Amino acid sequence: MRLTTDRLRPYSRFERVDVTVERGGGKDPKGDQLPGTTHTVENCLVTTQRTTEEPASRSDLPETTAWLFASPGADFQPQDVVTVPDDGRRIRPTGRFVVNGDPDFGQLGCRVPLRRV
């Protein structure tokens, strides 16, 4: 039996989406803004944060409004701006989000906390 290393494998293509990631370029030694970069991460699963836990126990990231799950090797950093396209199906949150904290990278993929911009 072959074990999968991709936590998104059980989800259909219908449930997954390609997102655009914008990353700021920082500043040069004079303090001027440097150009940023943009890249696409394919086959992501984006969900709202739902929990049955008490609200007080979720105080680690109180402003997180959605979670993005991506395959191993996906490129996300804190403060990246992620755009989830609206395909009209209303099965996921859409719009612009900022990465809210540190993405969790592992062998099964990555989990990215998002906050709506």
C-alpha distance (Angstrom), angle and dihedral (degrees) to the residues before:
residue distance angle dihedral
M1 . . .
R2 3.81 . .
L3 3.79 117.3 .
T4 3.79 118.0 -143.4
T5 3.80 120.7 -130.9
D6 3.80 93.8 -160.7
R7 3.81 117.5 86.3
L8 3.83 90.3 -163.4
R9 3.79 95.4 60.7
P10 3.85 94.7 95.7
Y11 3.82 91.2 57.9
S12 3.79 120.7 86.0
R13 3.81 123.1 -123.2
F14 3.81 86.0 -109.5
E15 3.81 89.3 66.2
R16 3.81 95.9 45.1
V17 3.80 128.9 76.0
D18 3.82 139.6 -168.9
V19 3.81 111.9 -119.2
T20 3.80 132.1 -161.6
V21 3.81 117.8 -129.9
E22 3.82 120.8 -157.7
R23 3.80 118.0 -165.8
G24 3.79 124.7 -170.0
G25 3.80 117.3 -122.7
G26 3.78 96.6 -138.7
K27 3.79 123.4 -135.0
D28 3.79 133.9 -61.2
P29 3.86 122.1 -125.3
K30 3.82 89.8 -86.5
G31 3.83 91.2 55.0
D32 3.80 95.7 -108.4
Q33 3.80 117.3 143.2
L34 3.81 114.3 -103.8
P35 3.80 120.4 -144.6
G36 3.78 115.7 -90.9
T37 3.78 130.9 -138.8
T38 3.78 135.0 -119.7
H39 3.78 128.7 -155.3
T40 3.80 138.4 164.8
V41 3.80 125.9 -121.2
E42 3.80 112.0 -159.6
N43 3.80 132.0 -146.8
C44 3.81 99.7 17.6
L45 3.78 126.5 163.6
V46 3.82 114.1 -141.7
T47 3.81 120.5 -168.8
T48 3.77 137.9 169.9
Q49 3.76 118.4 -110.7
R50 3.78 109.1 -99.0
T51 3.75 123.4 168.3
T52 3.79 138.9 162.2
E53 3.81 90.6 -150.0
E54 3.76 121.7 108.6
P55 3.83 112.1 -89.0
A56 3.81 91.9 -119.9
S57 3.80 91.0 61.6
R58 3.84 91.5 58.0
S59 3.79 95.1 58.9
D60 3.83 93.1 116.3
L61 3.84 91.6 85.9
P62 3.80 106.0 9.0
E63 3.81 94.6 166.6
T64 3.79 95.8 52.7
T65 3.80 107.4 119.2
A66 3.81 101.2 171.4
W67 3.79 142.5 13.0
L68 3.78 127.1 -136.5
F69 3.79 120.8 -156.0
A70 3.80 119.1 -163.3
S71 3.78 138.4 173.8
P72 3.82 121.9 -90.7
G73 3.80 112.7 -73.2
A74 3.82 96.2 30.6
D75 3.83 112.9 150.7
F76 3.82 114.6 -125.3
Q77 3.81 130.8 143.1
P78 3.82 133.7 -178.7
Q79 3.82 112.0 -79.9
D80 3.83 94.4 20.3
V81 3.80 111.7 142.3
V82 3.81 111.9 -127.5
T83 3.80 122.2 -162.3
V84 3.80 116.5 -158.0
P85 3.82 109.2 -165.2
D86 3.79 121.3 -128.6
D87 3.79 108.0 -124.1
G88 3.81 93.3 174.2
R89 3.81 95.1 -113.0
R90 3.82 96.3 106.0
I91 3.78 93.7 -146.5
R92 3.81 95.2 122.5
P93 3.80 140.1 25.1
T94 3.82 111.5 -87.8
G95 3.79 136.0 -165.8
R96 3.79 134.4 55.4
F97 3.79 122.5 -26.9
V98 3.79 135.5 173.5
V99 3.81 121.3 -136.6
N100 3.80 101.4 -105.2
G101 3.79 105.8 -152.8
D102 3.78 131.8 -29.2
P103 3.80 119.9 -23.4
D104 3.80 113.6 -124.0
F105 3.81 108.9 -125.0
G106 3.79 121.8 -167.8
Q107 3.78 144.5 145.8
L108 3.81 91.0 -84.3
G109 3.80 94.0 52.5
C110 3.76 134.7 -88.5
R111 3.78 135.8 -60.4
V112 3.80 116.2 -151.9
P113 3.83 124.3 -166.8
L114 3.81 112.1 -140.8
R115 3.81 133.9 -164.3
R116 3.80 120.8 -164.1
V117 3.82 112.6 -111.1
